[in-house]
Amino acid sequence: MSIVCSDNGIPSLTSSYVIKVIVQDLNDNPPVFTKDYHNFFVQENSPINTLINKVIATDADSEKNAEIKYQLSQDGEEYFTINQLDGTIYTKIIFDRELKQNYRFQVYANDNGQPIALTATTTIEVTIVDVNDNTPMFVGLDRDNCYHFRIAENQPPNTYVGILLGTDNDIDENAQLHFRLLGTTSHFRLNSSTGEITTLQLLDREKQANYELIILLIDHGKPSRSATAKVHIHVTDTNDHDPIVVFPVNGKGNISVSYREPPGEIVARIEARDPDEGHNSLLHFNLYSGNQASVFRLGSTSAELIIDRELTIQDIGLYPLVIHIQDAGIPSRTTEVKLMVKIIDSPPRIYSNRFTNLHHSTNLLNNDIKSLNLHRRFKDNQYYSLMNDHEKLMKTNEFHNYDENNPLNTSSILVAIVALSCAIILVLLGITVYVCGRRGFQSFRYHHNNNTTTTTNNNNNNSSSSSRNGRMQYLLRNHNSLNNIKLTDDKFNWKNILNSKYYTNHNNNNNTILYPNKSIINNQYHSNQSILFNNENNPYIDQFSNISLKSILIEENNSLKNKQKNHENYTTFLPFMNIHHIEMIKKHYQ
């Protein structure tokens, strides 16, 4: 400012003076932000100290009153940092948009005025920008990562099967999804946008009951991410098939049966099946017609044609039976079977369940032995029987009363199988007997050759007893007890057995062994279940312990002396007896 001073003279005189006035600033102006609200963005998963943006504030004051420092509010300091001098904001953590997308806080601008600093405030909102870091997911899967749908067979094309659902935790394009069917199929269509599955054609459960599809779920992110799932489609059954007759072929057959068959005998078994499933495949058999005089009936829970009553000769004739096979579907379906049953006059067939016990009596030297029950039933319900005078093993199975000239007949095949089995068993039995016989004969020859002199002397000493008319028989049975030993000669002389021609003495380690004397043994065998005497004290017995179905007849008969004998054959089954055995028998019968 300038000051001028003048007088009143003429001319007046003046003078001037410049005065400089300095106005001292007072902190009377607060800082001002350029905006009251700021919206910033940062991508998720960005590293720490990533620059977000910058805020700016001004102050009308001067000098220190115009100096500004920036500061974050407490809720902002947890996630962000700010440069106090220039207002630049940085990330303090790595953000995950799926956890939290927006963060709001305040930034303060404080001047350096004295004595009181002035402050300005602005609001900051930071939005976390999504990146495609999440894989899409199917909704509604089971533990096996699979969908399960059901559809009835024979439905028209474009029938709805099911719908697939998917989700993605990302947003925008990263969450836009579409479905894709992997592979090719001519049965189903998949809508790529909605995930709806529909049929392309009729489905037949009997051809294919289950389908498996592989579905791909893809998002639109860059790069895209995808997931896969299985879709199981089960085609449910409808009752679209008639029962199918398996036996008799083509649903027709002829059967012959004897009128002598007892009631309850099975004449035929009808076999049928139904390609459907569940209740649609359950079959019921009904004897529809042709059963005059109620001769036959069907089993209550099976397809067995059974003789219902006692047949007489008046029942002989033809019975054109019609059997209806009906399933349990709704509505049900029916198939017809025609059986021409001919009742004839012939012997009944032999069935295992009608086998009766057979008895066989043996007379040894005018001494009757009680009948032996030679019939045994084993666990497999098969029957075995011994035939008279032969070591024959007969195995009898069930035969069916089918006529030999029609498809229902199986008895010929069954008989052939039984015959072949019997032949194999007989061959094995013969080999076993022969091998055991050879072992016994070799042992006998060994002892016989070493004791030729002793045997000759004993035979000479006992020549005086050759005129005896007494007879001796043994039947040595396979039991541990002597209770089953029957001696049929009441005049049995125990001294004579040691000195007679029936056995030859041989001393072996102070143990007297009695060997069969081949010169007087009559080679006769009977089809009894006799077994050689088995005693653990006699080591010579073990080699014969497995030989069965033989009885030993030891007989002195001068009229048989001229008969030719096969020494190897008849010595196979003769027992070696020692003194210990004799003493046991003596004590048992004293």
HELIX and SHEET records of a PDB file:
HELIX    1   1 GLU A   63  ALA A   66  5                                   4    
HELIX    2   2 GLN A   74  GLU A   77  1                                   4    
HELIX    3   3 ASP A  172  ALA A  175  5                                   4    
HELIX    4   4 VAL A  249  GLY A  251  5                                   3    
HELIX    5   5 GLY A  278  SER A  281  5                                   4    
HELIX    6   6 GLN A  292  SER A  294  5                                   3    
HELIX    7   7 ILE A  313  ASP A  315  5                                   3    
HELIX    8   8 SER A  352  ARG A  354  5                                   3    
HELIX    9   9 SER A  411  ASN A  450  1                                  40    
HELIX   10  10 THR A  452  ASN A  461  1                                  10    
HELIX   11  11 SER A  463  SER A  467  5                                   5    
HELIX   12  12 LEU A  482  ASN A  484  5                                   3    
HELIX   13  13 TRP A  494  ASN A  499  1                                   6    
HELIX   14  14 ASP A  542  PHE A  544  5                                   3    
HELIX   15  15 ASN A  558  LEU A  560  5                                   3    
HELIX   16  16 HIS A  567  TYR A  570  1                                   4    
HELIX   17  17 THR A  571  PHE A  573  5                                   3    
HELIX   18  18 ILE A  579  TYR A  589  1                                  11    
SHEET    1   A 2 SER A   2  SER A   6  0                                        
SHEET    2   A 2 THR A  14  VAL A  18 -1                                        
SHEET    1   B 2 VAL A  32  PHE A  33  0                                        
SHEET    2   B 2 ALA A  57  THR A  58 -1                                        
SHEET    1   C 4 TYR A  37  GLN A  43  0                                        
SHEET    2   C 4 THR A 119  VAL A 129  1                                        
SHEET    3   C 4 ASN A 102  ASP A 111 -1                                        
SHEET    4   C 4 ILE A  68  LEU A  72 -1                                        
SHEET    1   D 3 LEU A  51  LYS A  54  0                                        
SHEET    2   D 3 THR A  88  THR A  91 -1                                        
SHEET    3   D 3 PHE A  80  ILE A  82 -1                                        
SHEET    1   E 2 MET A 137  VAL A 139  0                                        
SHEET    2   E 2 LEU A 165  THR A 167 -1                                        
SHEET    1   F 4 CYS A 146  ALA A 152  0                                        
SHEET    2   F 4 SER A 226  THR A 236  1                                        
SHEET    3   F 4 ASN A 210  ASP A 219 -1                                        
SHEET    4   F 4 LEU A 177  LEU A 182 -1                                        
SHEET    1   G 3 TYR A 160  ILE A 163  0                                        
SHEET    2   G 3 GLU A 196  THR A 199 -1                                        
SHEET    3   G 3 PHE A 188  LEU A 190 -1                                        
SHEET    1   H 2 ILE A 244  PHE A 247  0                                        
SHEET    2   H 2 GLU A 271  ARG A 273 -1                                        
SHEET    1   I 4 LYS A 252  SER A 258  0                                        
SHEET    2   I 4 THR A 334  ILE A 344  1                                        
SHEET    3   I 4 GLY A 317  ASP A 327 -1                                        
SHEET    4   I 4 LEU A 283  SER A 289 -1                                        
SHEET    1   J 3 ILE A 266  ARG A 269  0                                        
SHEET    2   J 3 GLU A 304  ILE A 307 -1                                        
SHEET    3   J 3 PHE A 296  LEU A 298 -1                                        
SHEET    1   K 2 HIS A 359  HIS A 360  0                                        
SHEET    2   K 2 LEU A 372  ASN A 373 -1                                        
SHEET    1   L 2 ASN A 363  LEU A 364  0                                        
SHEET    2   L 2 ASN A 367  ASP A 368 -1                                        
SHEET    1   M 3 ARG A 376  ARG A 377  0                                        
SHEET    2   M 3 TYR A 383  LEU A 386 -1                                        
SHEET    3   M 3 LEU A 393  THR A 396 -1                                        
SHEET    1   N 2 TYR A 474  LEU A 475  0                                        
SHEET    2   N 2 LYS A 486  LEU A 487 -1                                        
SHEET    1   O 3 TYR A 503  ASN A 508  0                                        
SHEET    2   O 3 ASN A 511  PRO A 516 -1                                        
SHEET    3   O 3 MET A 577  ASN A 578 -1                                        
END                                                                             
